[in-house]
Each structure stands twice: as structure tokens, then as C-alpha cells.
Amino acid sequence: MTYRSALPEQVEQYDYVLFNLAPSGDYDTSTVEGWVESAQTMSSNVIVGIPSTALALSDHLIQKFQVQCVTKPLARKKLLQIMVANEPPSFLLENIEDNVSDQLKDQAPITVMAVDDNPANLKLITALLKERAEHVVSCTSGKDAVEQAQKRKFDIILMDIQMPHMDGVTANRLIKETELNANTPVIAVTAHAMMGERERLLNAGMDDYLTKPIEEHILQQVLVHWGPEIPENVVEKLDIAAQVPEAEITPSAEPAHQNMIIDWQAALKQSANKEDLAKDMLRMLTESIPEVDAIVEAALDEEGYDVDNLIHHIHKLHGSCSYSGVPRLKKVCAEIEKALRSGSSIEDIEPELFELQDEMEKVVASAQPYIN
């Protein structure tokens, strides 16, 4: 292994080139392209370490040069997974096989609770957390979360906000009243990203705020920022609000991707490139659609239908869409939820509800080749 502060002027051959961009750097795209081109003359396997604030640059490099990009701070396990996927030489495979138990132990020594009433969302966030945290507890309701908080101490709690019977804000207030978790940071997680939502939740007692879908690198930043047992000299603690402004938490997709029924690359990215997990997310979404379709049909047919019940199911579907790579369906859900929360009646949004039914039908049909 050779460490350098810059690419060598003379061409040398390597099995891999790991080229890291500094988090504080202000990079011109053409300059970075030149570096990547130079790196590719030295190896057919180039991995670029990208700051979490330069995701657009990451997508550009992947499309133009077919390189692998990994978000910094680097996780050992993720880096090894990328190298294995690139058909590493036999000596690397042998090294991984001999030392896998030691090499992949990069979990933080913390206990995290994830709370979400949507089974698909909870499954994904739990899977991502288990790679980062030593102990993970999953809860499907605010009531369950409060009961868990009365039994054991947690280092961080990720709390869904829109839940029936007991919402996330109420659950947070009750958790902060417990002896064990009075000072535990509780992070609000919601797909409901309307203007002023962050301030409302922080004023209501939440410690931080994230919108769905939670990117893998953002999740790591949260654990680093709030995890009490992670030494600052290992990974610099970050200001989440400064690193991820509210307007940038859910960046809009590329126009070409917004018109796709199934954006499989987005689904894989959201599942940390775990194909089986991405398939599970899409399968669970399609299995939930018949129930939502029945709710929408009832809302269209029945006079005086409960608007709050419709909002609940649309919000839940919207959350699932965030993790399943279905941009068109997600967009329709967001439009309907925003309209209903802004005071529109069911009659006002009938065209959008018909569009929702049509899009759900297309997703179910288009998802089968990926699921199977």
C-alpha cells in the first residue's frame, strides 16, 4: 500500500487507486475530471472519496468515468464491499476471508432506537443502523418507544413523527420524562417537509430533524454528531444543521429520473447498494398498495370521508416511496399530502387521487421484474 498527498507524475500501476477529496476543498469539476483521468491510467479500479456536501459531483463522476464513489468519512466495511464488488485480486479475497471478523467491526459502541410505524421504513433504517451501531432496537409505535425508554438507556433515538395513536412529538415528551432517557437526543424523522416544519419540531422538544429518505452518509453524520462514545479524534463531529440545510435535505432528482416509474439505481443507492434489501423495500411497497387503493376509492365514493385518515395513509405511502425508487408515485403522494394539509377538500383533489390510483397500478406492474 502506498500513501501519497498527490497523484504521481510518472504512471505507476496499482490494483486499486483510492483518491480522496478533502471535505474543505472547493473543487472545479474539470480539475477533478483531470485527476480521475490520471488515476485511471494507473488502475482500472478507481475509488473516489467524496465529501458528503458534493453528491452532485459524485453522480457526475460515476456517469462519466464509471468509477466508484464513496461518501466520506469512509467506513471500512463499505470500502471493502466496493472492492469485493470490483472483482479484487485473489490475495485481497484471501486477506478479507482471513480477517473478516476483525476488518468489519466498525460499529460504534452505542445503543440506538429506531421508531417508525411503516414496516418497510423501519426495516431499512434498522438494517443501515446495524452496520453503524452495536445495539439497535426497533419499535413500531410511539407507545412501544416510551415503554422501551422506561426499561433501558439509549444513546440516540430516531423518531418518526407522523404515527397513529401517539405521534413522535408526544412520544419524545414522555421519553424525556423518564429517568433513564431524560437527556437522550431524539432525532425527528419525517417525510413531511413543509416550510417551518424543522423549527416547529425543534421548538416542540426534538433535538434534531431529518427528512426521509435518510441517506447513508447523513445517518453516519447523525451517529457521529450525537453519539457520546465516539472519540472526536477518530471522526470529526459535524454540525448537522450546517452540513445539511433544510432546503438541501431532500434534493430534487434529475429531470430524467423524475419521470421513471421505477428508478432502480435510486432504490439501490437508498439501500446502501444492498440488492436484496432494495428488493424487499419495493416488494413491501407493492404489498401495501392494495390497502391504500381501497382507502382512496372509499374517499372518492363516500361523502364526508375522514380527511385525517386519508392523510395518514397517503403520508405512510409517501414514506415508503422515499425508500423504494418510485419518483413519480412519490411526487403524486407529496402533492396530495401537501394539498390536504393546506386545507383542500377531497373533492378539490379528485384529479390527483385518480392520478395516484393510476400510478400505483403502474408501479405494481413495473416492479415485478425487479422483485422476481
Secondary structure, DSSP 8 states (H G I E B T S, - for coil): ----SS--SS----S-EEEE--TT----HHHHHHHHHHHHTT-S-EEEEE-TT-HHHHHHHHHHH--EEEESS--HHHHHHHHHHT---HHHHHHHHHHHHHHT---EEEEEEEE-S-HHHHHHHHHHHHHHEEEEEEESSHHHHHHHHHHS--SEEEEES--SSS-HHHHHHHHHTSSSSTT--EEEEES---TTHHHHHHHTT-SEEEESS--HHHHHHHHHHH-TTS-TTTS----HHHHS-GGGSS----HHHHT-S--HHHHHHHTTT-HHHHHHHHHHHHHHHHHHHHHHHHHHHSTT--HHHHHHHHHHHHHHHHTTT-HHHHHHHHHHHHHHHTT--TTTTHHHHHHHHHHHHHHHHHHHHHH-
